[in-house]
Amino acid sequence: MLTVEHFADFFNEVHGGAASSGSRRDPFPWQTALLRRVVDDGWPDGIDVPTGLGKTSVLDVAVFAAALGVRDARRRVFYVVDRRLIVDEAYEHARRIAAALDQPTGGATRTVAQRLRGEDDEVALDVTRMRGGVTWERTWLERPDRYAIVTGTVDQIGSRLLFRGYGVSDRARPIDAALVGTDSVIVIDEAHLAQAFVTTTQATFDLDGSPITRPPIVVTMSATTTVGRERNAGRSPAMHRISDDDERHQIAGERLTAGKRLHLVEVKTTKKTEDTVLPAAMAALADRLAPDRVVGVVTNTVARARSVFELLRDQHDAVLLTGRSRPVDRDCLLATYYPHISVDRDHSHQRPLIVVATQTVEVGANIDLDALITESAPLASLVQRLGRLNRVAHSGHGHGTAVVVHGSATGQEDPVYGPARLATWQWLSNKIDPARYTPRLDPTQLAPWLDASPAALRRLTARLTADEQAALRGPTPYIPVVKRRHLDTWARTAPAPVPDQPIELFLHGVTDDQPPVAVVWRHGLGPAHQWTDLVDEMPPVAEETLDLPVAAVRRWLLGIGPDPTASDLDNTAATPPTTDVTTGQPPRIPRVLRYQGRGDAQLIAPWKVRPGDTIVVPADVGGCDEYGWHPTSTAPVLDAADLALRRGRPVLRIGPPWSTQLDDGVSTSPLSPNN
């Protein structure tokens, strides 16, 4: 008989070491308590657990609850993160569970697999993912009777829930909507980044007064703030949090009190000099911390990250990680560098490394840094960045050093974060005095410092008033209210109404965001009139595309120069040029190919590129390297079409274009088949 008491054995058989090694990995107290809560009272509205304490284990709880057959168990679990992940940790976590059920190593996993497996079915749990850059596996669609875990973004899962699945045919939309919107648990990780989606899903399910099957359950998770309404008030606490048992637990307690010393450094800048002075200061601080450490440098914009990286790459082993990179490039970088920055690395034999990154490491990156240099940012962002520092309390230096760098010219109108960035800096400055930056400043000798361990930060932020929290969080987008008429409109799928009710506002709120432009580089296109035929032979797929704001694409193609304010957070960069502009030099390319599918392509002028377009450009115009978006680069870009999987299978072109690309020297990329 399977009971809650078997959960520890199940957890160990999935995530622990071999039985012969004698190593055992038991769940943390909050994880076991969550399962008991699901069994006794149902899922909580939210899970509020500090980063580093294994929030992804909610998947283990969901699978085990399904095997127990409790009231709130569901057949499908959707794990949603609204950020481009550098590593899909939730997907890999789910795959470990599925693998353990396919080949059980003990009684607990064997029993769970037997209970989940259908008659004459060898598969106990399907695992798949939906996110930009991945050719989507559709196994869970083919077998809706199976238990499944699906990881994905707000856009991918939210659009399917609202009958408007991106990339889904009209006739398949109701099927996708049914699979997401019935017999499911929708877990929204870092829910403070997806408040609109939280509100929309809750309102949508509230309007369904007579579900024909078990209704979905929405669970929010966050290590910083709680969002969404607490619907269980009066029955039991709607938030699930850590307890004293976690603080007393040997491993969990170490992580909650892991040494993190936060220092403040102010750099004298002006509006004209901050784009050069601030990166130079951050690079210098990282250089001082580099010996024998894995150092993270996190900036607020892609351009600033590139500047810091270029200053460090010649003197140090350094890598640049941003959300503005092609998935095939990012996968290659992570294959090389991730083993040296993950929490599972051998900390006693680590090599020095500097990781320069943007907001992409704030969510879903299970990395462990010895030191952190970060630009000032809103409180929630800083908490996430600090969560990557001395993450599992294994730093060989006893504690992690964090330096928050702030330009003195930063004002209320920060282009990325608005007034919340300055408000957070002022709040921190009231706690400790900032140091003034000089080229001789040694970050290892800074004083005073603020205790930034997870437990200390939770105590510190718990004293904030609601108004203070709002000021440090920044403005939230207006979220339209879902009405029954909206649902009735979306439910009409074949054909959809004209004009249709857009879903983007309900997924992300009312913002200036626009769909990104997907840029594809191809080698050997020849004369422009041949482009369509050549691209039709191998149409673009997500893995080889780079998603960019339309303004950034137009500025690059027209030779205007990069936008220094563009970040990984959105696609709201500066207003794009709408006509041919005079820059003193001709545009990089007079025409690009707007590609919408086989037989549906046209050559257009650069200033006619629209949000949501997929465009194809010759590889020799530059603009991208193995680290991602590099608008000032003129070096040929690797044509990655042969490296992207199509329908789960690789495709190889044989002919002059590929051999010419190798002869031209593009093969120096680590993605080249020669390396």
Residue, then its C-alpha position, 0 to 999 in steps of 0.5 A: m500500500l502506498t502512503v505519504e510515508h513512502f514519499a521519502d523513499f520515492f524522492n531518494e530513488v528519483h534523485g539520490g545516489a546509488a543504493s550501493s554508495g550509501s548516499r541518500r537524498d531525502p526531501f526537505p521538511w517543506q516538501t513533505a509538508l506540501l504533500r501532506r497538505v495536498v492529501d489532506d486539504g488540497w493544493p495551496d494557492g501559492i508556494d512561498v519558498p526561498t530560492g535554492l530550496g528546491k521549488t521544482s520538487v513540486l513536480d515530485v509532489a504532483v506525481f506522487a499525489a497522482a499515484l495516491g489518487v487523492r482528490d486534488a491529483r491531476r493527470r497533467v502538470f503544466y510548469v510555467v516560467d515567463r522568462r527565456l531560460i538558459v537551462d530548462e531545469a524543470y524539464e530536466h527535473a521532470r525527465r529524471i522522474a520519468a526515467a526513474l519510473d521507467q526503470p525503478t530502483g526500489g519499491a516506491t518508484r515501482t509502485v508509483a509507476q504501476r499506479l500511473r501506467g495504463e493497461d498495456d502501456e509501458v510508459a508511466l509518465d510523459v515529459t515534454r516542453m513548450r518554449g521558444g527554440v525547441t521543436w515541440e514534442r507532441t507525445w502528450l497530445e497523442r496519448p492524453d490518457r497518460y500522466a504527463i508533465v509539460t514545461g513551457t512559457v506563458d505564451q506557449i501554455g497560455s495561448r493554448l488555454l485560451f484557444r489561440g495556441y501559437g503555431v496550432s492549426d484552427r482544428a487542433r486548438p480546441i484539443d490543446a485547450a481541453l488538455v491544458g484546461t481540464d484535469s490539470v495542475i498549472v504551476i506558475d513559477e516566479a509568479h511575480l513575473a506573470q501577474a497578468f497570466v495568474t489573474t487571467t487563469q484564475a478568472t477564466f476558471d471562475l467563469d466555468g461554473s459547471p466543468i464537465t470534468r475535474p477542473p484545473i488547479v492554479v498554484t503560484m510559486s515565488a521566492t520574492t513576492t506572492v501574487g494572486r488572490e488567496r481563495n482558500a482564506g478561512r479554510s486553511p492558510a492559502m500560502h505554503r511556506i517553510s517552517d522551523d523544521d526547515e531551519r533546523h534541517q541540516i542541509a536546508g538550514e545551511r542554505l537558508t543561512a548561507g553566507k552572503r555579504l552584500h556591499l554597495v558601490e556608487v560609480k560617478t557617471t553622467k548620462k553621456t558616460e554611464d554606458t562606458v564608465l559603468p561597464a569599465a567599473m564592473a569589469a574592474l571589480a570582477d577582475r579583482l575577484a576572479p582568482d580562484r572564483v566563479v564570478g557572476v557579472v549581471t547587467n540590466t541591458v544586453a549592450r552593457a553585458r556585451s561591453v563588460f564581456e569584451l573588457l574581460r574576455d582577453q584576460h580571463d576565461a569568460v562566457l557571455l549568457t543573454g536571452r538574445s541568442r539562438p537556441v543552438d548557440r546557447d545550447c553549445l555554450l551551456a554544454t561547455y560551461y554549465p558543468h563549471i557553474s552548476v550547483d552540482r560541480d566539484h567545488s573543491h576543484q573548480r576553475p576560475l571563470i567569469v560569467v557575464a549575463t543579463q536577467t536571463v540568469e534570474v530564473g531557472a538557472n541552477i548555478d552557484l557563484d562564489a562572487l557576484i557583481t550586479e547592477s542596481a535593480p528592483l528588489a525582486s530582481l536583486v533577490q533572484r540574482l543573490g539566489r545564484l550566489n553561494r547557492v548551496a553553502h559550498s563556497g570555498h571562501g566561506h561566504g559569497t561576496a556580492v557588490v551592487v553597482h550603481g551609476s550616480a546618474t541613474g534617475q527615476e526614468d530608468p529605461v528598463y526598470g523605471p523608478a523601482r531601481l532608484a528606490t531600491w538603491q536608496w532603500l539599501s543605502n539607508k541600511i549600509d553606506p555605499a563605497r565610492y568607486t575608484p580604480r584601486l577599489d578592492p571588493t574583497q576589502l569592502a566594509p560595511w556589508l549587509d547579511a544577504s542570506p535567504a533567511a536574513l533577506r526574508r526577515l528584512t523584507a517582512r518589515l516592508t509596508a505595502d506601499e514600500q513593497a510597491a515602490l521597490r517592485g515598480p509599476t505593474p501593467y494594467i490587466p484587463v478583466v476576462k469576461r464571459r464574452h471573451l471566452d465565448t469568442w475564443a471558443r470559436t476556433a474554426p473559423a475564428p471571428v474577424p476581427d478576433q479578440p487578441i489574447e496578448l493583453f490577457l497574458h502579459g497585461v497592457t504594455d508597450d511590448q510587441p511580438p519579436v522579430a525572428v532573424v535567420w541567417r543563411h549562407g550562400l543565398g546568391p542573388a536576391h531573386q533566388w532567396t525564396d526558392l533556396v529558403d523554401e528547400m529548408p524553411p526556418v525553425a525556432e532553434e536557428t532564430l534569434d528573437l529581437p525587438v523590431a527597433a533593434v532589427r531596423r536600427w541594425l539593418l539601417g546602420i544606425g547603431p545598437d540601442p543601449t537600453a534594450s534588455d532581456l525583459d521585453n521587446t519595447a526598445a526605442t521607437p523604430p525608424t519607419t522610413d529610410v534614414t540618412t546615416g552617412q552610409p548605405p544600409r547593411i542590406p537593401r532588402v531582407l526576406r520576410y518569410q511566412g512559409r513555403g510559397d509565402a515570402q517577399l523581399i522588403a526594405p529594412w524599415k518595413v520589418r514588422p513585429g512578429d515577422t520572420i526575416v532571412v538575411p545573408a550570413d555575411v552581413g554579421g550581427c551575431d556570434e557564438y554568444g548571441w546578438h552582436p549588432t556591431s559585428t561584421a564577421p560572417v554568422l554561422d548558418a545553423a540550419d543544419l544544426a536545428l532538429r526538424r520534426g525531431r530529426p536532423v537534416l543535412r544540406i549537401g552542396p556548395p553553400w555549406s562547403t563555401q561556408l567552411d572555406d570562408g572560416v565560419s567554421t571557427s564557431p564551436l558549433s561547426p561540425n569540424n570542432 
